[in-house]
């Protein structure tokens, strides 16, 4: 069969391959928002790509969820919800700044038993390994997960990862736990952030930035010195 794909067609296929499971409404937001009516335009394109055998789909969900053609996921698998939650985090980030170097289900150690974050990306200039916890786990299990990150930190292997900056020192990513539950986990070596959503992260960032700005402007003179009021 002879057919020509537009650049948008190719981008959609690549996006589905990257995120493994993508719902129709997300495709509308990312690729068709500027068209009228966007839902009809999206449906038309996705039906064509499906009939060409370039994507798979499952109608077990509403709206339809699209999968790669070589997906090893059953069409009624709970794993689909897992991938959709990763996609949702990515979309939340995009409302603030498009993440770079996005890797779904990153395996930076390259071996079984190492860390396996749900998502790696560089967001607003900072690298993050993101763990999305849809279910509640024990404190011990979560601390074990953090301990694996510490082991990787001490291995120094992370300094050679392909996304590391070439012109300055390597950076170990912050570990972000996206969870409605706060876990009593800790580390003396890596930065751990616990938030319920990216929106909460950005609210904290804005509050922190505002506090720092206010602290810089609140000055007092004492013995000829300038002091910053941090209270």
Secondary structure, DSSP 4 states (H G I P E B T S, - for coil): ------HHHHHHHHHHHHHSEEEHHHHIIIIITTSTTHHHHHHHHHHHHHHTTS-EEE-SSSS-EEE-TT--S-TT-THHHHHHHHHHHHHHHHTT---EEEEET--TT-STTS---SEEEEETTEEEEEEE-SS---HHHHHHHHHHHHHHHHH-GGGG-TTS-SSS---PPEEEEE-SS------SSS-EEEESSHHHHHHHHHHHHHHHHHHHH-EEEETTEEEE---
